């Protein structure tokens, strides 16, 4: 059973914030479908993604679908998915519902996307066509029959090989995968710290002042980013 982000051990990880800006991944040569705030991540994360991208075989590239996410957007996703699950599982306890939700979306207080520490990403070819990964990005466990989990035994050999290829370039640069979502990779957040044994997380939620600045989708002043 994978460790979920709502696990008390993850939530208990302290945060020692680095004053590091959000930057567009595209500025470092990483492909993205987002022209807004979703194309932003912490500089340290962007640099790692760029190194991973350069390590891929010729003709294969990383594609970032979403990086930074506002707190309001995170809370909206939680509320919507929680309502869906409550309707599907009317007899579960609130704690059980929390666990079901956390397979797919992190609690707001520990959400890596809100800290600019995570990306949802996949692989594409030179023409920008996505490689087959077994499911679409953001397919829920219900939609995918559990095949969204990185190690699902129910995916075909092509998808398994492509997931392994992505992991082979992201893990060496210090990114960690959320095991219930093959597309979700992070660095510097509480979940990363728990998985790697780091003493503390590096990135806290992006402050309100920086969220406002991020709407321009440009680099955010590092003096106002915790």
NORPECOR-V79533 format. One record per pair of residues at least 24 apart in sequence whose C-alpha atoms are under 10 Angstrom apart, sorted by sequence separation. I is the first residue (numbers start at 0). J is the second residue. If there is no record, write none. Layout:
BEGIN
I_J + I_J
END
This chain:
BEGIN
17_41 + 19_43 + 21_45 + 22_46 + 24_48 + 25_49 + 28_52 + 29_53 + 39_63 + 76_100 + 77_101 + 80_104 + 131_155 + 132_156 + 133_157 + 134_158 + 201_225 + 24_49 + 28_53 + 38_63 + 40_65 + 41_66 + 132_157 + 133_158 + 37_63 + 38_64 + 39_65 + 40_66 + 41_67 + 77_103 + 131_157 + 132_158 + 133_159 + 37_64 + 38_65 + 39_66 + 40_67 + 76_103 + 77_104 + 130_157 + 131_158 + 132_159 + 149_176 + 151_178 + 37_65 + 38_66 + 39_67 + 40_68 + 76_104 + 77_105 + 130_158 + 131_159 + 132_160 + 133_161 + 149_177 + 150_178 + 151_179 + 33_62 + 36_65 + 37_66 + 38_67 + 39_68 + 76_105 + 77_106 + 131_160 + 132_161 + 133_162 + 148_177 + 149_178 + 150_179 + 30_60 + 31_61 + 32_62 + 33_63 + 35_65 + 36_66 + 37_67 + 38_68 + 74_104 + 77_107 + 131_161 + 132_162 + 148_178 + 149_179 + 150_180 + 151_181 + 29_60 + 30_61 + 31_62 + 32_63 + 33_64 + 34_65 + 35_66 + 36_67 + 37_68 + 73_104 + 74_105 + 130_161 + 131_162 + 132_163 + 147_178 + 148_179 + 149_180 + 150_181 + 29_61 + 30_62 + 31_63 + 32_64 + 33_65 + 35_67 + 36_68 + 37_69 + 73_105 + 74_106 + 130_162 + 147_179 + 148_180 + 149_181 + 28_61 + 29_62 + 30_63 + 31_64 + 32_65 + 33_66 + 36_69 + 73_106 + 74_107 + 104_137 + 132_165 + 146_179 + 147_180 + 148_181 + 149_182 + 29_63 + 30_64 + 31_65 + 73_107 + 103_137 + 145_179 + 146_180 + 147_181 + 148_182 + 149_183 + 31_66 + 72_107 + 103_138 + 104_139 + 145_180 + 146_181 + 147_182 + 71_107 + 74_110 + 103_139 + 70_107 + 73_110 + 102_139 + 103_140 + 24_62 + 25_63 + 69_107 + 70_108 + 102_140 + 24_63 + 73_112 + 100_139 + 122_161 + 140_179 + 70_110 + 73_113 + 121_161 + 122_162 + 139_179 + 140_180 + 72_113 + 99_140 + 121_162 + 139_180 + 24_66 + 68_110 + 70_112 + 71_113 + 122_164 + 138_180 + 23_66 + 68_111 + 69_112 + 70_113 + 122_165 + 137_180 + 23_67 + 67_111 + 68_112 + 69_113 + 70_114 + 103_147 + 121_165 + 136_180 + 137_181 + 21_66 + 22_67 + 66_111 + 67_112 + 68_113 + 69_114 + 103_148 + 120_165 + 136_181 + 137_182 + 21_67 + 66_112 + 67_113 + 68_114 + 69_115 + 102_148 + 135_181 + 136_182 + 137_183 + 65_112 + 66_113 + 67_114 + 68_115 + 134_181 + 135_182 + 136_183 + 66_114 + 67_115 + 68_116 + 133_181 + 134_182 + 66_115 + 67_116 + 68_117 + 132_181 + 65_115 + 66_116 + 67_117 + 68_118 + 132_182 + 66_117 + 67_118 + 65_117 + 66_118 + 67_119 + 65_118 + 66_119 + 64_118 + 65_119 + 66_120 + 87_141 + 63_118 + 64_119 + 65_120 + 62_118 + 63_119 + 64_120 + 118_174 + 62_119 + 63_120 + 64_121 + 84_141 + 117_174 + 62_120 + 63_121 + 116_174 + 117_175 + 118_176 + 61_120 + 62_121 + 63_122 + 80_139 + 117_176 + 61_121 + 62_122 + 117_177 + 121_181 + 122_182 + 60_121 + 61_122 + 62_123 + 119_180 + 120_181 + 121_182 + 60_122 + 61_123 + 62_124 + 119_181 + 120_182 + 121_183 + 59_122 + 60_123 + 61_124 + 119_182 + 120_183 + 59_123 + 60_124 + 118_182 + 119_183 + 120_184 + 58_123 + 59_124 + 60_125 + 62_127 + 118_183 + 119_184 + 58_124 + 59_125 + 61_127 + 62_128 + 117_183 + 118_184 + 119_185 + 55_122 + 57_124 + 58_125 + 59_126 + 60_127 + 62_129 + 117_184 + 118_185 + 57_125 + 58_126 + 59_127 + 61_129 + 116_184 + 117_185 + 118_186 + 58_127 + 59_128 + 60_129 + 116_185 + 117_186 + 45_115 + 48_118 + 52_122 + 59_129 + 60_130 + 115_185 + 116_186 + 117_187 + 44_115 + 45_116 + 59_130 + 112_183 + 115_186 + 116_187 + 117_188 + 40_112 + 43_115 + 44_116 + 45_117 + 48_120 + 64_136 + 111_183 + 112_184 + 115_187 + 116_188 + 39_112 + 40_113 + 41_114 + 42_115 + 43_116 + 44_117 + 45_118 + 111_184 + 112_185 + 114_187 + 115_188 + 116_189 + 40_114 + 41_115 + 42_116 + 44_118 + 103_177 + 111_185 + 114_188 + 117_191 + 37_112 + 40_115 + 41_116 + 102_177 + 104_179 + 111_186 + 113_188 + 114_189 + 116_191 + 39_115 + 40_116 + 41_117 + 102_178 + 103_179 + 104_180 + 111_187 + 112_188 + 38_115 + 39_116 + 40_117 + 102_179 + 103_180 + 111_188 + 37_115 + 39_117 + 40_118 + 101_179 + 102_180 + 110_188 + 111_189 + 36_115 + 39_118 + 109_188 + 110_189 + 111_190 + 38_118 + 103_183 + 109_189 + 110_190 + 111_191 + 37_118 + 108_189 + 109_190 + 37_119 + 105_190 + 116_201 + 116_202 + 114_201 + 115_202 + 116_203 + 32_120 + 114_202 + 115_203 + 116_204 + 31_120 + 113_202 + 114_203 + 115_204 + 116_205 + 30_120 + 31_121 + 113_203 + 114_204 + 115_205 + 6_97 + 111_202 + 113_204 + 114_205 + 5_97 + 6_98 + 30_122 + 111_203 + 112_204 + 113_205 + 114_206 + 5_98 + 21_114 + 22_115 + 30_123 + 110_203 + 111_204 + 112_205 + 113_206 + 4_98 + 21_115 + 109_203 + 110_204 + 3_98 + 5_100 + 6_101 + 20_115 + 21_116 + 108_203 + 109_204 + 3_99 + 5_101 + 10_106 + 108_204 + 3_100 + 4_101 + 5_102 + 12_109 + 30_127 + 107_204 + 113_210 + 3_101 + 4_102 + 10_108 + 11_109 + 2_101 + 3_102 + 4_103 + 5_104 + 10_109 + 2_102 + 3_103 + 4_104 + 5_105 + 9_109 + 1_102 + 3_104 + 4_105 + 5_106 + 3_105 + 4_106 + 5_107 + 5_108 + 5_109 + 61_165 + 4_109 + 5_110 + 59_164 + 60_165 + 4_110 + 59_165 + 4_111 + 61_168 + 56_164 + 61_169 + 55_164 + 55_165 + 114_224 + 54_165 + 114_225 + 55_167 + 56_168 + 52_165 + 54_167 + 55_168 + 51_165 + 54_168 + 55_169 + 51_166 + 53_168 + 54_169 + 51_167 + 52_168 + 51_168 + 52_169 + 54_171 + 66_183 + 50_168 + 51_169 + 64_182 + 65_183 + 66_184 + 50_169 + 51_170 + 63_182 + 66_185 + 48_168 + 49_169 + 51_171 + 47_168 + 48_169 + 50_171 + 51_172 + 47_169 + 50_172 + 51_173 + 47_170 + 49_172 + 51_174 + 47_171 + 48_172 + 47_172 + 48_173 + 46_172 + 47_173 + 48_174 + 47_174 + 44_172 + 44_173 + 44_174 + 70_204 + 69_204 + 70_205 + 48_184 + 68_204 + 69_205 + 70_206 + 67_204 + 68_205 + 69_206 + 70_207 + 67_205 + 69_207 + 47_186 + 44_184 + 70_210 + 44_185 + 45_186 + 69_210 + 44_186 + 68_210 + 69_211 + 43_186 + 44_187 + 67_210 + 43_187 + 69_213 + 41_186 + 69_214 + 41_187 + 67_213 + 1_148 + 41_202 + 41_205 + 17_187 + 16_187 + 15_187 + 16_188 + 4_177 + 14_187 + 3_177 + 14_188 + 36_210 + 39_213 + 2_177 + 3_178 + 13_188 + 14_189 + 39_214 + 1_177 + 2_178 + 3_179 + 12_188 + 13_189 + 36_212 + 37_213 + 42_218 + 1_178 + 2_179 + 12_189 + 36_213 + 37_214 + 39_216 + 41_218 + 0_178 + 1_179 + 11_189 + 12_190 + 14_192 + 35_213 + 36_214 + 38_216 + 39_217 + 40_218 + 41_219 + 0_179 + 9_188 + 10_189 + 12_191 + 13_192 + 35_214 + 36_215 + 37_216 + 38_217 + 39_218 + 42_221 + 9_189 + 10_190 + 12_192 + 35_215 + 36_216 + 39_219 + 41_221 + 8_189 + 9_190 + 12_193 + 34_215 + 35_216 + 36_217 + 8_190 + 9_191 + 11_193 + 19_201 + 34_216 + 35_217 + 9_192 + 10_193 + 15_198 + 16_199 + 17_200 + 18_201 + 19_202 + 33_216 + 34_217 + 41_224 + 6_190 + 9_193 + 12_196 + 13_197 + 14_198 + 15_199 + 16_200 + 17_201 + 18_202 + 21_205 + 4_189 + 5_190 + 8_193 + 9_194 + 12_197 + 13_198 + 14_199 + 15_200 + 16_201 + 17_202 + 18_203 + 20_205 + 4_190 + 12_198 + 13_199 + 14_200 + 15_201 + 16_202 + 17_203 + 3_190 + 4_191 + 12_199 + 13_200 + 14_201 + 15_202 + 16_203 + 2_190 + 11_199 + 12_200 + 13_201 + 14_202 + 15_203 + 16_204 + 21_209 + 4_193 + 14_203 + 20_209 + 21_210 + 13_203 + 14_204 + 23_213 + 2_193 + 9_200 + 21_212 + 22_213 + 26_217 + 2_194 + 21_213 + 26_218 + 20_213 + 23_216 + 22_216 + 23_217 + 21_216 + 22_217 + 23_218 + 21_217 + 22_218 + 23_219 + 21_218 + 22_219 + 20_218 + 21_219 + 22_220 + 20_219 + 21_220 + 22_221 + 19_219 + 20_220 + 21_221 + 19_220 + 20_221 + 18_220 + 19_221 + 20_222 + 18_221 + 19_222 + 20_223 + 21_224 + 17_221 + 18_222 + 19_223 + 20_224 + 18_223 + 19_224 + 20_225 + 18_224 + 19_225 + 17_224 + 18_225 + 16_224 + 17_225 + 16_225 + 15_225
END
